[in-house]
Amino acid sequence: MEITRDSADDGAAVLRVTGDMEADTAYQVPDEVAALFDVASPREVVLDLSGVTFLDSVGLGMLVRAQDEALAHDAGFRLRAPSEPVSRILSITAMDTHFAVVAS
């Protein structure tokens, strides 16, 4: 799994996640969200999940932890463009109603 940082014109921090988000790697996502707040104060954290090829239950839990990290810093949190495997897991677990999910 790889995570790259970007920023949006509206003050949001964008993290692009690619590859398999599973037990060995998923912990990197909330760690990276926490690291954002060490260097800046984004008003929102956006996780671009269009490049995620696999998401297991640990990965799903790490999305919740990432959201908690953003909210602890009074920042918004949303998932952008989840791939088909991610969308399926979010739907099956009803987490698509927990997260703010946007198509693009």
Backbone torsions as a table, in degrees:
resi	resn	phi	psi	omega
1	MET	NA	142.9	179.2
2	GLU	-129.0	143.9	177.1
3	ILE	-127.7	127.8	175.6
4	THR	-120.8	144.8	-179.5
5	ARG	-96.4	146.0	174.9
6	ASP	-150.8	171.7	175.2
7	SER	-133.5	155.0	178.6
8	ALA	-108.0	161.7	-179.3
9	ASP	-64.5	-21.4	-176.3
10	ASP	-90.3	13.0	177.9
11	GLY	88.0	5.2	178.3
12	ALA	-84.5	148.8	171.3
13	ALA	-98.1	130.6	-178.2
14	VAL	-111.7	127.2	173.7
15	LEU	-113.1	121.0	177.7
16	ARG	-97.2	119.5	-178.2
17	VAL	-106.4	130.6	178.1
18	THR	-131.7	151.5	177.7
19	GLY	95.8	-162.0	-178.3
20	ASP	-85.2	126.4	177.8
21	MET	-104.4	92.0	-173.5
22	GLU	-135.7	-174.8	-172.2
23	ALA	-50.4	-41.4	-176.2
24	ASP	-73.6	-22.4	-170.2
25	THR	-123.6	-22.8	-169.7
26	ALA	-61.1	-27.3	-179.9
27	TYR	-58.3	-22.8	-179.1
28	GLN	-63.5	-27.7	-175.4
29	VAL	-66.9	-56.4	177.9
30	PRO	-64.7	-31.2	176.2
31	ASP	-62.5	-41.1	180.0
32	GLU	-69.5	-37.0	176.1
33	VAL	-63.1	-45.2	178.1
34	ALA	-60.0	-40.8	-178.8
35	ALA	-64.7	-29.4	176.8
36	LEU	-56.4	-40.4	-174.8
37	PHE	-80.0	-8.7	173.7
38	ASP	-75.4	-25.1	-175.3
39	VAL	-117.7	-12.7	-177.1
40	ALA	-155.6	177.8	176.7
41	SER	-130.0	70.4	-179.5
42	PRO	-64.0	146.8	178.5
43	ARG	-80.0	-17.2	179.9
44	GLU	-153.9	146.8	174.1
45	VAL	-111.5	126.7	178.5
46	VAL	-116.3	122.9	174.2
47	LEU	-99.2	114.4	175.6
48	ASP	-86.3	111.4	-175.4
49	LEU	-107.2	18.3	-177.7
50	SER	-64.8	-23.6	-178.5
51	GLY	-100.9	9.1	179.5
52	VAL	-81.5	124.1	-176.1
53	THR	-96.4	-16.0	-178.9
54	PHE	-156.6	139.6	177.0
55	LEU	-137.4	120.2	176.5
56	ASP	-104.0	-174.9	-176.4
57	SER	-64.6	-33.4	176.7
58	VAL	-65.8	-43.3	177.6
59	GLY	-60.0	-40.9	177.8
60	LEU	-62.9	-42.7	176.8
61	GLY	-62.1	-35.5	179.6
62	MET	-71.7	-27.5	173.1
63	LEU	-64.7	-40.4	177.5
64	VAL	-64.5	-43.7	177.7
65	ARG	-62.5	-38.7	178.0
66	ALA	-63.3	-42.3	177.4
67	GLN	-62.4	-44.7	178.8
68	ASP	-58.9	-39.7	179.5
69	GLU	-62.8	-46.0	179.1
70	ALA	-63.1	-46.3	-178.4
71	LEU	-64.4	-33.0	177.4
72	ALA	-63.5	-21.6	177.9
73	HIS	-104.1	19.3	179.5
74	ASP	56.6	34.0	177.4
75	ALA	-109.8	150.3	174.1
76	GLY	-73.3	169.5	-178.4
77	PHE	-150.7	131.1	174.3
78	ARG	-148.4	157.3	176.1
79	LEU	-102.6	132.0	-178.6
80	ARG	-115.1	133.8	171.6
81	ALA	50.0	53.1	179.0
82	PRO	-61.0	138.7	177.9
83	SER	-66.4	169.9	-179.9
84	GLU	-56.8	-47.2	178.9
85	PRO	-60.2	-38.4	179.3
86	VAL	-70.0	-45.1	179.0
87	SER	-57.9	-40.8	-179.8
88	ARG	-62.5	-46.7	179.9
89	ILE	-64.9	-42.7	178.9
90	LEU	-60.8	-40.5	-180.0
91	SER	-69.1	-47.4	-178.6
92	ILE	-59.7	-38.3	-177.0
93	THR	-91.4	-0.6	-177.0
94	ALA	62.8	18.2	177.4
95	MET	-77.2	-10.3	175.4
96	ASP	-67.6	-15.9	174.9
97	THR	-94.2	-15.8	178.2
98	HIS	-80.6	-43.3	-178.2
99	PHE	-93.1	152.1	167.2
100	ALA	-80.5	118.4	-177.3
101	VAL	-119.6	127.8	177.8
102	VAL	-122.5	148.9	-176.0
103	ALA	-70.7	-36.0	-179.6
104	SER	-152.6	NA	NA
